[in-house]
């Protein structure tokens, strides 16, 4: 039977356990049909740590207002706005001043569209998620009318899930494609040409050896020279290329990666701070604390006290958040 009721759940309780030791959110999609709609509340005792994921994400602000961190950027959304987030961007909600903030999320893997159309058309549908440069306008204001139309389609998708029949799955794909067409039209002036997309994909492929190395070795010291060699570039060329492709410096990206892993250890283990700083690649605990606060908006200790597995109560609201 299709789901017809909305059940609001605590964001941290749903998302945090799904973030692995690498700081990657692994959503438990049905393998053969990777799409889901969730209704999540914010403003509780715990905060979801910085994370990234390989799927695509849309979120509609159903109530309240929230402050997001996406890479190095701080963005705010209000009721009726929509957030568009592609894959592999470190992000989290760092502040929810309204205790009853609610977000409606659509999560889906791009593979869901394969087999519906040819690969060329599939890429066209997904361009707003694939071409997200450092200045990408992630927030779609309510005033455009798009978020409300997309929310209606997201609720229609939710009503069809779990889609166990061929007709049900075709219906879900159709609703998803309707959302993607809305996004394409909204971002048409930003997206540029197919050559821009092909160049972006080629640039990411050139950095793939480095990303593969960091998945297992981000705790080890790594010099720019070595990172450049992994990508067959000189140091100067690598630094320019990385910033142009990812939208932040390699040093900043590495700090975000390490802090995301540290957040997982702080909130899921009882390891001392000095051990966590070593295991996440920081040269000493003092530097770890400085970088952690700059990236996450709170100190490591405050993070553990507020959201750690042994926390019984939230810290006072005076705990500083980056705004």
C-alpha positions, 0 to 999 in steps of 0.5 A, spaced: 500 500 500 502 506 498 504 511 504 499 516 505 500 519 512 506 524 514 510 522 520 515 527 522 522 524 525 528 527 529 533 529 523 539 527 528 536 520 530 535 518 523 541 521 519 547 521 524 547 513 525 547 513 517 554 517 517 560 512 516 567 513 519 569 516 513 564 522 514 559 519 508 552 519 509 550 512 506 542 512 506 539 505 506 535 506 499 532 500 496 537 497 492 533 496 486 529 503 486 534 508 490 529 514 492 525 516 498 522 522 501 523 523 509 519 529 513 524 531 519 524 536 525 530 540 527 532 543 533 533 537 538 538 536 543 543 533 537 546 536 531 548 532 525 555 533 523 558 535 517 557 530 512 557 528 504 553 523 500 553 520 493 546 521 492 542 528 490 538 531 495 532 536 495 530 539 502 523 544 502 523 548 509 516 546 511 516 550 517 521 555 521 528 557 518 535 554 518 542 556 517 546 551 513 554 550 512 555 548 505 563 547 504 565 554 506 559 557 505 553 559 510 546 559 507 540 561 510 533 558 508 526 560 511 519 557 510 517 555 503 524 556 501 528 550 497 535 547 498 539 543 492 545 539 494 549 535 489 553 529 491 560 530 495 559 537 498 560 537 505 554 540 509 550 540 515 545 544 518 549 548 523 543 552 527 536 552 527 533 557 532 526 555 531 525 549 535 520 546 531 523 547 524 521 542 519 524 540 513 521 535 507 527 531 504 527 528 497 533 523 496 535 519 490 541 516 486 542 518 479 542 511 477 534 511 478 533 515 471 538 510 467 534 506 462 528 511 462 531 515 457 538 515 453 544 517 457 544 524 454 538 526 456 539 523 463 545 528 464 541 533 461 536 532 467 541 532 472 545 538 470 543 542 476 546 537 481 552 536 477 554 543 475 555 546 482 561 551 482 563 555 489 558 560 487 552 555 485 545 558 488 543 552 492 537 556 495 531 557 491 526 562 494 519 561 496 517 567 491 519 563 485 513 559 486 518 553 484 519 550 491 511 549 492 510 546 486 516 541 487 513 539 494 507 537 491 511 532 487 515 530 493 508 528 497 506 525 490 512 521 490 511 519 498 504 517 497 507 512 491 512 509 496 514 503 496 513 503 489 512 495 488 509 495 481 511 497 474 506 502 474 508 505 481 515 505 479 514 509 473 509 514 476 515 515 481 520 516 476 515 521 472 514 525 478 521 526 479 522 528 472 517 533 473 521 536 479 528 536 475 525 539 469 523 545 474 530 545 476 532 545 469 528 551 467 530 555 474 537 554 473 538 555 465 542 561 465 547 558 470 548 552 467 552 554 461 553 549 455 554 541 455 561 543 454 561 546 461 559 539 464 563 535 460 569 539 462 567 539 470 566 531 469 573 531 466 576 535 472 573 531 477 576 525 474 583 527 474 582 528 481 579 522 483 586 518 484 587 523 490 580 522 493 581 515 493 587 516 497 584 520 502 578 516 503 583 511 507 589 516 508 586 522 510 589 521 517 596 521 514 600 528 513 600 529 506 603 535 502 601 539 496 607 536 492 604 529 493 597 531 492 599 534 486 603 528 484 597 523 485 594 527 480 600 528 475 600 535 476 606 540 479 604 543 486 602 550 483 598 547 477 594 542 482 593 548 487 589 552 482 586 546 479 583 544 485 580 550 487 577 552 480 574 545 480 572 544 488 571 551 489 575 551 495 583 550 497 585 543 498 587 545 505 580 547 506 577 541 503 582 537 507 580 540 514 573 539 512 574 532 511 578 531 517 573 535 522 567 531 519 571 524 521 572 527 528 565 529 529 563 522 528 568 520 533 566 525 538 559 523 538 559 516 537 566 514 541 569 515 548 576 516 545 580 522 548 580 528 544 588 528 543 587 521 540 581 523 536 586 529 534 591 524 532 587 519 528 584 525 524 590 527 522 591 534 526 599 535 528 596 537 536 590 537 540 591 545 540 591 546 532 585 541 532 581 545 537 582 551 533 580 548 526 574 544 529 571 550 532 572 554 525 569 549 521 564 546 525 562 552 529 563 549 536 569 546 540 570 539 540 568 538 547 562 542 546 560 538 540 561 531 545 557 534 551 551 536 546 551 531 541 555 525 544 552 518 545 552 519 553 549 526 552 543 526 557 541 534 556 543 539 551 548 545 552 545 551 554 543 555 548 548 560 549 553 555 546 556 559 540 554 557 533 557 560 527 552 564 523 
